Structures are given as C-alpha cells and as structure tokens.
C-alpha cells in the first residue's frame, strides 16, 4: 500500500523485533537447550535450579541479560 499506516506498522514491527524477539529469544533458547525447563503431567512449568525443580509461572528476560523467575504456588 505504501501509505502512512503501513510505514507506521513496519516501524512498530521492527521495534518489536529488535527490542523484543532479539532480547528474549537467545536466552530462552539457551535455557531450553540446557534443560532448565520441564513440565509435569498436568502441564505445569518447572525450572531447574541446581538439582531441584521449582514450579514457576514464567521467566521474565530483560535487555540487560537478567532473568526474573516468577514462582508458582506449588499448592495451586
């Protein structure tokens, strides 16, 4: 189309890619490839910390390389 809406959409998509996908994807791939994530029979998500598996909701990956693990209540 080549109109203003398309230009804005393309710019926003590029911004999401650079500041989203490029930030999150590499450390997620590393964590998955090294076996840090697992699931139980009910589909609950777990993260390995040392030799112990902990129930989690998610992991927030930040541009500075840090990770914030959001733990799940194991009784939930």
PDB file with one MODEL, atoms N, CA, C and O in Angstrom:
MODEL        1
ATOM      1  N   UNK A   1       0.817  -1.197   0.000  1.00  0.00           N
ATOM      2  CA  UNK A   1       0.000   0.000   0.000  1.00  0.00           C
ATOM      3  C   UNK A   1       0.853   1.251   0.000  1.00  0.00           C
ATOM      4  O   UNK A   1       0.558   2.203  -0.721  1.00  0.00           O
ATOM      5  N   UNK A   2       1.908   1.261   0.799  1.00  0.00           N
ATOM      6  CA  UNK A   2       2.811   2.399   0.799  1.00  0.00           C
ATOM      7  C   UNK A   2       2.285   3.634   1.496  1.00  0.00           C
ATOM      8  O   UNK A   2       2.839   4.719   1.317  1.00  0.00           O
ATOM      9  N   UNK A   3       1.230   3.503   2.290  1.00  0.00           N
ATOM     10  CA  UNK A   3       0.672   4.673   2.963  1.00  0.00           C
ATOM     11  C   UNK A   3       1.290   4.847   4.358  1.00  0.00           C
ATOM     12  O   UNK A   3       2.143   4.066   4.780  1.00  0.00           O
ATOM     13  N   UNK A   4       0.835   5.890   5.056  1.00  0.00           N
ATOM     14  CA  UNK A   4       1.368   6.179   6.391  1.00  0.00           C
ATOM     15  C   UNK A   4       1.130   5.025   7.364  1.00  0.00           C
ATOM     16  O   UNK A   4       2.005   4.695   8.164  1.00  0.00           O
ATOM     17  N   UNK A   5      -0.039   4.420   7.295  1.00  0.00           N
ATOM     18  CA  UNK A   5      -0.355   3.315   8.196  1.00  0.00           C
ATOM     19  C   UNK A   5       0.625   2.154   8.009  1.00  0.00           C
ATOM     20  O   UNK A   5       1.080   1.560   8.986  1.00  0.00           O
ATOM     21  N   UNK A   6       0.944   1.837   6.768  1.00  0.00           N
ATOM     22  CA  UNK A   6       1.895   0.752   6.511  1.00  0.00           C
ATOM     23  C   UNK A   6       3.285   1.113   7.041  1.00  0.00           C
ATOM     24  O   UNK A   6       3.957   0.268   7.631  1.00  0.00           O
ATOM     25  N   UNK A   7       3.712   2.337   6.839  1.00  0.00           N
ATOM     26  CA  UNK A   7       5.028   2.758   7.330  1.00  0.00           C
ATOM     27  C   UNK A   7       5.094   2.679   8.859  1.00  0.00           C
ATOM     28  O   UNK A   7       6.092   2.227   9.420  1.00  0.00           O
ATOM     29  N   UNK A   8       4.036   3.116   9.521  1.00  0.00           N
ATOM     30  CA  UNK A   8       3.992   3.050  10.985  1.00  0.00           C
ATOM     31  C   UNK A   8       3.994   1.598  11.448  1.00  0.00           C
ATOM     32  O   UNK A   8       4.706   1.244  12.388  1.00  0.00           O
ATOM     33  N   UNK A   9       3.204   0.763  10.792  1.00  0.00           N
ATOM     34  CA  UNK A   9       3.143  -0.658  11.157  1.00  0.00           C
ATOM     35  C   UNK A   9       4.501  -1.325  10.977  1.00  0.00           C
ATOM     36  O   UNK A   9       4.929  -2.097  11.835  1.00  0.00           O
ATOM     37  N   UNK A  10       5.177  -1.036   9.878  1.00  0.00           N
ATOM     38  CA  UNK A  10       6.506  -1.623   9.645  1.00  0.00           C
ATOM     39  C   UNK A  10       7.514  -1.155  10.698  1.00  0.00           C
ATOM     40  O   UNK A  10       8.321  -1.947  11.183  1.00  0.00           O
ATOM     41  N   UNK A  11       7.466   0.121  11.046  1.00  0.00           N
ATOM     42  CA  UNK A  11       8.379   0.654  12.066  1.00  0.00           C
ATOM     43  C   UNK A  11       8.103   0.005  13.423  1.00  0.00           C
ATOM     44  O   UNK A  11       9.034  -0.347  14.148  1.00  0.00           O
ATOM     45  N   UNK A  12       6.830  -0.150  13.761  1.00  0.00           N
ATOM     46  CA  UNK A  12       6.476  -0.795  15.028  1.00  0.00           C
ATOM     47  C   UNK A  12       6.902  -2.257  15.043  1.00  0.00           C
ATOM     48  O   UNK A  12       7.395  -2.747  16.060  1.00  0.00           O
ATOM     49  N   UNK A  13       6.720  -2.952  13.937  1.00  0.00           N
ATOM     50  CA  UNK A  13       7.124  -4.355  13.850  1.00  0.00           C
ATOM     51  C   UNK A  13       8.638  -4.491  14.024  1.00  0.00           C
ATOM     52  O   UNK A  13       9.104  -5.394  14.719  1.00  0.00           O
ATOM     53  N   UNK A  14       9.391  -3.614  13.407  1.00  0.00           N
ATOM     54  CA  UNK A  14      10.852  -3.645  13.541  1.00  0.00           C
ATOM     55  C   UNK A  14      11.265  -3.362  14.988  1.00  0.00           C
ATOM     56  O   UNK A  14      12.170  -4.007  15.517  1.00  0.00           O
ATOM     57  N   UNK A  15      10.601  -2.400  15.618  1.00  0.00           N
ATOM     58  CA  UNK A  15      10.888  -2.065  17.010  1.00  0.00           C
ATOM     59  C   UNK A  15      10.603  -3.257  17.928  1.00  0.00           C
ATOM     60  O   UNK A  15      11.391  -3.548  18.828  1.00  0.00           O
ATOM     61  N   UNK A  16       9.487  -3.942  17.705  1.00  0.00           N
ATOM     62  CA  UNK A  16       9.163  -5.136  18.492  1.00  0.00           C
ATOM     63  C   UNK A  16      10.204  -6.229  18.287  1.00  0.00           C
ATOM     64  O   UNK A  16      10.577  -6.920  19.235  1.00  0.00           O
ATOM     65  N   UNK A  17      10.666  -6.385  17.068  1.00  0.00           N
ATOM     66  CA  UNK A  17      11.667  -7.411  16.766  1.00  0.00           C
ATOM     67  C   UNK A  17      12.976  -7.118  17.492  1.00  0.00           C
ATOM     68  O   UNK A  17      13.527  -7.989  18.165  1.00  0.00           O
ATOM     69  N   UNK A  18      13.466  -5.904  17.353  1.00  0.00           N
ATOM     70  CA  UNK A  18      14.767  -5.544  17.915  1.00  0.00           C
ATOM     71  C   UNK A  18      14.738  -5.514  19.443  1.00  0.00           C
ATOM     72  O   UNK A  18      15.674  -5.982  20.090  1.00  0.00           O
ATOM     73  N   UNK A  19      13.673  -4.968  20.018  1.00  0.00           N
ATOM     74  CA  UNK A  19      13.617  -4.801  21.475  1.00  0.00           C
ATOM     75  C   UNK A  19      12.826  -5.903  22.164  1.00  0.00           C
ATOM     76  O   UNK A  19      12.698  -5.894  23.388  1.00  0.00           O
ATOM     77  N   UNK A  20      12.302  -6.833  21.413  1.00  0.00           N
ATOM     78  CA  UNK A  20      11.549  -7.953  21.974  1.00  0.00           C
ATOM     79  C   UNK A  20      12.183  -9.273  21.626  1.00  0.00           C
ATOM     80  O   UNK A  20      12.851  -9.889  22.456  1.00  0.00           O
ATOM     81  N   UNK A  21      11.974  -9.713  20.396  1.00  0.00           N
ATOM     82  CA  UNK A  21      12.472 -11.024  19.961  1.00  0.00           C
ATOM     83  C   UNK A  21      13.974 -11.163  20.144  1.00  0.00           C
ATOM     84  O   UNK A  21      14.445 -12.198  20.617  1.00  0.00           O
ATOM     85  N   UNK A  22      14.725 -10.148  19.779  1.00  0.00           N
ATOM     86  CA  UNK A  22      16.187 -10.249  19.851  1.00  0.00           C
ATOM     87  C   UNK A  22      16.680 -10.262  21.296  1.00  0.00           C
ATOM     88  O   UNK A  22      17.780 -10.739  21.573  1.00  0.00           O
ATOM     89  N   UNK A  23      15.870  -9.740  22.214  1.00  0.00           N
ATOM     90  CA  UNK A  23      16.222  -9.745  23.637  1.00  0.00           C
ATOM     91  C   UNK A  23      15.846 -11.079  24.271  1.00  0.00           C
ATOM     92  O   UNK A  23      16.637 -11.663  25.012  1.00  0.00           O
ATOM     93  N   UNK A  24      14.644 -11.558  23.982  1.00  0.00           N
ATOM     94  CA  UNK A  24      14.086 -12.725  24.659  1.00  0.00           C
ATOM     95  C   UNK A  24      14.548 -14.047  24.053  1.00  0.00           C
ATOM     96  O   UNK A  24      14.900 -14.968  24.791  1.00  0.00           O
ATOM     97  N   UNK A  25      14.555 -14.157  22.751  1.00  0.00           N
ATOM     98  CA  UNK A  25      14.791 -15.457  22.111  1.00  0.00           C
ATOM     99  C   UNK A  25      16.134 -16.103  22.455  1.00  0.00           C
ATOM    100  O   UNK A  25      16.137 -17.279  22.819  1.00  0.00           O
ATOM    101  N   UNK A  26      17.270 -15.415  22.364  1.00  0.00           N
ATOM    102  CA  UNK A  26      18.541 -16.104  22.642  1.00  0.00           C
ATOM    103  C   UNK A  26      18.626 -16.735  24.036  1.00  0.00           C
ATOM    104  O   UNK A  26      19.002 -17.903  24.134  1.00  0.00           O
ATOM    105  N   UNK A  27      18.293 -16.012  25.127  1.00  0.00           N
ATOM    106  CA  UNK A  27      18.393 -16.675  26.427  1.00  0.00           C
ATOM    107  C   UNK A  27      17.354 -17.769  26.630  1.00  0.00           C
ATOM    108  O   UNK A  27      17.617 -18.740  27.341  1.00  0.00           O
ATOM    109  N   UNK A  28      16.178 -17.632  26.021  1.00  0.00           N
ATOM    110  CA  UNK A  28      15.169 -18.693  26.125  1.00  0.00           C
ATOM    111  C   UNK A  28      15.683 -19.954  25.447  1.00  0.00           C
ATOM    112  O   UNK A  28      15.562 -21.048  25.999  1.00  0.00           O
ATOM    113  N   UNK A  29      16.252 -19.812  24.264  1.00  0.00           N
ATOM    114  CA  UNK A  29      16.794 -20.972  23.545  1.00  0.00           C
ATOM    115  C   UNK A  29      17.893 -21.638  24.372  1.00  0.00           C
ATOM    116  O   UNK A  29      17.949 -22.865  24.455  1.00  0.00           O
ATOM    117  N   UNK A  30      18.753 -20.845  24.974  1.00  0.00           N
ATOM    118  CA  UNK A  30      19.817 -21.408  25.819  1.00  0.00           C
ATOM    119  C   UNK A  30      19.217 -22.160  27.000  1.00  0.00           C
ATOM    120  O   UNK A  30      19.647 -23.273  27.304  1.00  0.00           O
ATOM    121  N   UNK A  31      18.229 -21.570  27.668  1.00  0.00           N
ATOM    122  CA  UNK A  31      17.609 -22.229  28.818  1.00  0.00           C
ATOM    123  C   UNK A  31      16.914 -23.530  28.417  1.00  0.00           C
ATOM    124  O   UNK A  31      17.005 -24.527  29.134  1.00  0.00           O
ATOM    125  N   UNK A  32      16.229 -23.529  27.291  1.00  0.00           N
ATOM    126  CA  UNK A  32      15.562 -24.751  26.817  1.00  0.00           C
ATOM    127  C   UNK A  32      16.600 -25.799  26.419  1.00  0.00           C
ATOM    128  O   UNK A  32      16.482 -26.966  26.791  1.00  0.00           O
ATOM    129  N   UNK A  33      17.607 -25.384  25.670  1.00  0.00           N
ATOM    130  CA  UNK A  33      18.620 -26.326  25.175  1.00  0.00           C
ATOM    131  C   UNK A  33      19.430 -26.956  26.302  1.00  0.00           C
ATOM    132  O   UNK A  33      19.891 -28.090  26.174  1.00  0.00           O
ATOM    133  N   UNK A  34      19.605 -26.237  27.394  1.00  0.00           N
ATOM    134  CA  UNK A  34      20.377 -26.779  28.514  1.00  0.00           C
ATOM    135  C   UNK A  34      19.507 -27.526  29.517  1.00  0.00           C
ATOM    136  O   UNK A  34      19.988 -27.950  30.567  1.00  0.00           O
ATOM    137  N   UNK A  35      18.228 -27.685  29.194  1.00  0.00           N
ATOM    138  CA  UNK A  35      17.340 -28.484  30.031  1.00  0.00           C
ATOM    139  C   UNK A  35      16.875 -27.817  31.308  1.00  0.00           C
ATOM    140  O   UNK A  35      16.571 -28.499  32.287  1.00  0.00           O
ATOM    141  N   UNK A  36      16.816 -26.500  31.317  1.00  0.00           N
ATOM    142  CA  UNK A  36      16.396 -25.789  32.536  1.00  0.00           C
ATOM    143  C   UNK A  36      14.900 -25.809  32.754  1.00  0.00           C
ATOM    144  O   UNK A  36      14.441 -25.565  33.870  1.00  0.00           O
ATOM    145  N   UNK A  37      14.110 -26.099  31.702  1.00  0.00           N
ATOM    146  CA  UNK A  37      12.659 -26.118  31.837  1.00  0.00           C
ATOM    147  C   UNK A  37      12.128 -27.528  31.733  1.00  0.00           C
ATOM    148  O   UNK A  37      12.679 -28.364  31.017  1.00  0.00           O
ATOM    149  N   UNK A  38      11.055 -27.783  32.452  1.00  0.00           N
ATOM    150  CA  UNK A  38      10.378 -29.065  32.374  1.00  0.00           C
ATOM    151  C   UNK A  38       8.904 -28.869  32.684  1.00  0.00           C
ATOM    152  O   UNK A  38       8.494 -27.811  33.162  1.00  0.00           O
ATOM    153  N   UNK A  39       8.120 -29.887  32.411  1.00  0.00           N
ATOM    154  CA  UNK A  39       6.692 -29.849  32.713  1.00  0.00           C
ATOM    155  C   UNK A  39       6.296 -31.116  33.455  1.00  0.00           C
ATOM    156  O   UNK A  39       6.980 -32.137  33.390  1.00  0.00           O
ATOM    157  N   UNK A  40       5.172 -31.026  34.163  1.00  0.00           N
ATOM    158  CA  UNK A  40       4.638 -32.210  34.819  1.00  0.00           C
ATOM    159  C   UNK A  40       3.486 -32.761  33.983  1.00  0.00           C
ATOM    160  O   UNK A  40       3.173 -32.217  32.924  1.00  0.00           O
ATOM    161  N   UNK A  41       2.861 -33.820  34.446  1.00  0.00           N
ATOM    162  CA  UNK A  41       1.786 -34.473  33.690  1.00  0.00           C
ATOM    163  C   UNK A  41       0.592 -33.557  33.460  1.00  0.00           C
ATOM    164  O   UNK A  41      -0.146 -33.727  32.489  1.00  0.00           O
ATOM    165  N   UNK A  42       0.402 -32.590  34.347  1.00  0.00           N
ATOM    166  CA  UNK A  42      -0.716 -31.655  34.214  1.00  0.00           C
ATOM    167  C   UNK A  42      -0.361 -30.436  33.371  1.00  0.00           C
ATOM    168  O   UNK A  42      -1.208 -29.567  33.158  1.00  0.00           O
ATOM    169  N   UNK A  43       0.870 -30.357  32.890  1.00  0.00           N
ATOM    170  CA  UNK A  43       1.288 -29.229  32.062  1.00  0.00           C
ATOM    171  C   UNK A  43       1.891 -28.079  32.838  1.00  0.00           C
ATOM    172  O   UNK A  43       2.143 -27.016  32.270  1.00  0.00           O
ATOM    173  N   UNK A  44       2.131 -28.272  34.138  1.00  0.00           N
ATOM    174  CA  UNK A  44       2.760 -27.227  34.943  1.00  0.00           C
ATOM    175  C   UNK A  44       4.209 -27.026  34.525  1.00  0.00           C
ATOM    176  O   UNK A  44       4.908 -27.982  34.189  1.00  0.00           O
ATOM    177  N   UNK A  45       4.652 -25.775  34.550  1.00  0.00           N
ATOM    178  CA  UNK A  45       6.006 -25.423  34.130  1.00  0.00           C
ATOM    179  C   UNK A  45       6.945 -25.416  35.330  1.00  0.00           C
ATOM    180  O   UNK A  45       6.589 -24.930  36.404  1.00  0.00           O
ATOM    181  N   UNK A  46       8.155 -25.961  35.141  1.00  0.00           N
ATOM    182  CA  UNK A  46       9.165 -26.035  36.192  1.00  0.00           C
ATOM    183  C   UNK A  46      10.495 -25.532  35.654  1.00  0.00           C
ATOM    184  O   UNK A  46      10.771 -25.601  34.457  1.00  0.00           O
ATOM    185  N   UNK A  47      11.323 -25.019  36.585  1.00  0.00           N
ATOM    186  CA  UNK A  47      12.679 -24.617  36.244  1.00  0.00           C
ATOM    187  C   UNK A  47      13.643 -25.356  37.169  1.00  0.00           C
ATOM    188  O   UNK A  47      13.397 -25.494  38.367  1.00  0.00           O
ATOM    189  N   UNK A  48      14.726 -25.821  36.595  1.00  0.00           N
ATOM    190  CA  UNK A  48      15.757 -26.498  37.374  1.00  0.00           C
ATOM    191  C   UNK A  48      16.702 -25.465  37.956  1.00  0.00           C
ATOM    192  O   UNK A  48      17.231 -24.608  37.248  1.00  0.00           O
ATOM    193  N   UNK A  49      16.904 -25.564  39.260  1.00  0.00           N
ATOM    194  CA  UNK A  49      17.862 -24.710  39.963  1.00  0.00           C
ATOM    195  C   UNK A  49      18.722 -25.657  40.777  1.00  0.00           C
ATOM    196  O   UNK A  49      18.307 -26.174  41.814  1.00  0.00           O
ATOM    197  N   UNK A  50      19.923 -25.870  40.283  1.00  0.00           N
ATOM    198  CA  UNK A  50      20.759 -26.905  40.876  1.00  0.00           C
ATOM    199  C   UNK A  50      20.149 -28.259  40.552  1.00  0.00           C
ATOM    200  O   UNK A  50      19.889 -28.568  39.389  1.00  0.00           O
ATOM    201  N   UNK A  51      19.925 -29.055  41.567  1.00  0.00           N
ATOM    202  CA  UNK A  51      19.334 -30.386  41.369  1.00  0.00           C
ATOM    203  C   UNK A  51      17.849 -30.414  41.706  1.00  0.00           C
ATOM    204  O   UNK A  51      17.237 -31.482  41.728  1.00  0.00           O
ATOM    205  N   UNK A  52      17.266 -29.249  41.967  1.00  0.00           N
ATOM    206  CA  UNK A  52      15.873 -29.175  42.389  1.00  0.00           C
ATOM    207  C   UNK A  52      15.024 -28.493  41.324  1.00  0.00           C
ATOM    208  O   UNK A  52      15.443 -27.507  40.718  1.00  0.00           O
ATOM    209  N   UNK A  53      13.823 -29.032  41.100  1.00  0.00           N
ATOM    210  CA  UNK A  53      12.861 -28.449  40.171  1.00  0.00           C
ATOM    211  C   UNK A  53      11.872 -27.610  40.967  1.00  0.00           C
ATOM    212  O   UNK A  53      11.347 -28.051  41.989  1.00  0.00           O
ATOM    213  N   UNK A  54      11.623 -26.387  40.485  1.00  0.00           N
ATOM    214  CA  UNK A  54      10.724 -25.458  41.159  1.00  0.00           C
ATOM    215  C   UNK A  54       9.569 -25.099  40.228  1.00  0.00           C
ATOM    216  O   UNK A  54       9.792 -24.831  39.047  1.00  0.00           O
ATOM    217  N   UNK A  55       8.319 -25.090  40.748  1.00  0.00           N
ATOM    218  CA  UNK A  55       7.177 -24.701  39.923  1.00  0.00           C
ATOM    219  C   UNK A  55       7.199 -23.192  39.659  1.00  0.00           C
ATOM    220  O   UNK A  55       7.384 -22.392  40.576  1.00  0.00           O
ATOM    221  N   UNK A  56       7.009 -22.823  38.404  1.00  0.00           N
ATOM    222  CA  UNK A  56       7.034 -21.403  38.040  1.00  0.00           C
ATOM    223  C   UNK A  56       5.834 -21.045  37.174  1.00  0.00           C
ATOM    224  O   UNK A  56       5.207 -21.904  36.554  1.00  0.00           O
ATOM    225  N   UNK A  57       5.539 -19.756  37.154  1.00  0.00           N
ATOM    226  CA  UNK A  57       4.542 -19.209  36.229  1.00  0.00           C
ATOM    227  C   UNK A  57       5.225 -18.861  34.912  1.00  0.00           C
ATOM    228  O   UNK A  57       4.748 -19.220  33.836  1.00  0.00           O
ATOM    229  N   UNK A  58       6.360 -18.148  35.017  1.00  0.00           N
ATOM    230  CA  UNK A  58       7.090 -17.718  33.825  1.00  0.00           C
ATOM    231  C   UNK A  58       8.469 -17.203  34.235  1.00  0.00           C
ATOM    232  O   UNK A  58       8.800 -17.127  35.419  1.00  0.00           O
ATOM    233  N   UNK A  59       9.247 -16.859  33.240  1.00  0.00           N
ATOM    234  CA  UNK A  59      10.528 -16.187  33.457  1.00  0.00           C
ATOM    235  C   UNK A  59      10.508 -14.917  32.618  1.00  0.00           C
ATOM    236  O   UNK A  59      10.191 -14.955  31.429  1.00  0.00           O
ATOM    237  N   UNK A  60      10.846 -13.792  33.240  1.00  0.00           N
ATOM    238  CA  UNK A  60      10.906 -12.514  32.539  1.00  0.00           C
ATOM    239  C   UNK A  60      12.366 -12.253  32.185  1.00  0.00           C
ATOM    240  O   UNK A  60      13.218 -12.148  33.068  1.00  0.00           O
ATOM    241  N   UNK A  61      12.646 -12.151  30.899  1.00  0.00           N
ATOM    242  CA  UNK A  61      14.001 -11.898  30.401  1.00  0.00           C
ATOM    243  C   UNK A  61      14.134 -10.407  30.106  1.00  0.00           C
ATOM    244  O   UNK A  61      13.286  -9.828  29.427  1.00  0.00           O
ATOM    245  N   UNK A  62      15.197  -9.786  30.616  1.00  0.00           N
ATOM    246  CA  UNK A  62      15.402  -8.344  30.459  1.00  0.00           C
ATOM    247  C   UNK A  62      16.538  -8.045  29.490  1.00  0.00           C
ATOM    248  O   UNK A  62      17.413  -8.884  29.275  1.00  0.00           O
ATOM    249  N   UNK A  63      16.525  -6.841  28.902  1.00  0.00           N
ATOM    250  CA  UNK A  63      17.576  -6.459  27.955  1.00  0.00           C
ATOM    251  C   UNK A  63      18.983  -6.508  28.547  1.00  0.00           C
ATOM    252  O   UNK A  63      19.951  -6.698  27.811  1.00  0.00           O
ATOM    253  N   UNK A  64      19.110  -6.339  29.868  1.00  0.00           N
ATOM    254  CA  UNK A  64      20.439  -6.367  30.489  1.00  0.00           C
ATOM    255  C   UNK A  64      20.951  -7.788  30.721  1.00  0.00           C
ATOM    256  O   UNK A  64      22.036  -7.979  31.272  1.00  0.00           O
ATOM    257  N   UNK A  65      20.167  -8.784  30.299  1.00  0.00           N
ATOM    258  CA  UNK A  65      20.576 -10.175  30.444  1.00  0.00           C
ATOM    259  C   UNK A  65      20.085 -10.843  31.713  1.00  0.00           C
ATOM    260  O   UNK A  65      20.284 -12.041  31.909  1.00  0.00           O
ATOM    261  N   UNK A  66      19.443 -10.070  32.575  1.00  0.00           N
ATOM    262  CA  UNK A  66      18.935 -10.664  33.812  1.00  0.00           C
ATOM    263  C   UNK A  66      17.639 -11.427  33.550  1.00  0.00           C
ATOM    264  O   UNK A  66      16.944 -11.200  32.559  1.00  0.00           O
ATOM    265  N   UNK A  67      17.343 -12.334  34.471  1.00  0.00           N
ATOM    266  CA  UNK A  67      16.124 -13.128  34.405  1.00  0.00           C
ATOM    267  C   UNK A  67      15.400 -13.001  35.738  1.00  0.00           C
ATOM    268  O   UNK A  67      16.021 -13.084  36.797  1.00  0.00           O
ATOM    269  N   UNK A  68      14.101 -12.800  35.684  1.00  0.00           N
ATOM    270  CA  UNK A  68      13.284 -12.797  36.891  1.00  0.00           C
ATOM    271  C   UNK A  68      12.363 -14.006  36.821  1.00  0.00           C
ATOM    272  O   UNK A  68      11.499 -14.088  35.948  1.00  0.00           O
ATOM    273  N   UNK A  69      12.550 -14.940  37.742  1.00  0.00           N
ATOM    274  CA  UNK A  69      11.721 -16.139  37.782  1.00  0.00           C
ATOM    275  C   UNK A  69      10.501 -15.837  38.639  1.00  0.00           C
ATOM    276  O   UNK A  69      10.630 -15.433  39.794  1.00  0.00           O
ATOM    277  N   UNK A  70       9.311 -16.034  38.066  1.00  0.00           N
ATOM    278  CA  UNK A  70       8.070 -15.836  38.808  1.00  0.00           C
ATOM    279  C   UNK A  70       7.563 -17.206  39.238  1.00  0.00           C
ATOM    280  O   UNK A  70       7.059 -17.982  38.426  1.00  0.00           O
ATOM    281  N   UNK A  71       7.706 -17.488  40.528  1.00  0.00           N
ATOM    282  CA  UNK A  71       7.372 -18.801  41.059  1.00  0.00           C
ATOM    283  C   UNK A  71       5.869 -18.975  41.202  1.00  0.00           C
ATOM    284  O   UNK A  71       5.127 -18.017  41.417  1.00  0.00           O
ATOM    285  N   UNK A  72       5.447 -20.220  41.078  1.00  0.00           N
ATOM    286  CA  UNK A  72       4.045 -20.600  41.219  1.00  0.00           C
ATOM    287  C   UNK A  72       3.883 -21.251  42.584  1.00  0.00           C
ATOM    288  O   UNK A  72       4.790 -21.927  43.069  1.00  0.00           O
ATOM    289  N   UNK A  73       2.734 -21.048  43.195  1.00  0.00           N
ATOM    290  CA  UNK A  73       2.425 -21.722  44.451  1.00  0.00           C
ATOM    291  C   UNK A  73       2.268 -23.210  44.158  1.00  0.00           C
ATOM    292  O   UNK A  73       1.391 -23.586  43.381  1.00  0.00           O
ATOM    293  N   UNK A  74       3.092 -24.062  44.758  1.00  0.00           N
ATOM    294  CA  UNK A  74       3.017 -25.494  44.445  1.00  0.00           C
ATOM    295  C   UNK A  74       1.696 -26.126  44.860  1.00  0.00           C
ATOM    296  O   UNK A  74       1.360 -27.215  44.394  1.00  0.00           O
ATOM    297  N   UNK A  75       0.943 -25.457  45.731  1.00  0.00           N
ATOM    298  CA  UNK A  75      -0.358 -25.978  46.159  1.00  0.00           C
ATOM    299  C   UNK A  75      -1.484 -25.575  45.210  1.00  0.00           C
ATOM    300  O   UNK A  75      -2.601 -26.080  45.322  1.00  0.00           O
ATOM    301  N   UNK A  76      -1.196 -24.673  44.282  1.00  0.00           N
ATOM    302  CA  UNK A  76      -2.240 -24.168  43.366  1.00  0.00           C
ATOM    303  C   UNK A  76      -2.576 -25.174  42.295  1.00  0.00           C
ATOM    304  O   UNK A  76      -3.429 -24.911  41.447  1.00  0.00           O
TER     305      UNK A  76
ENDMDL
END
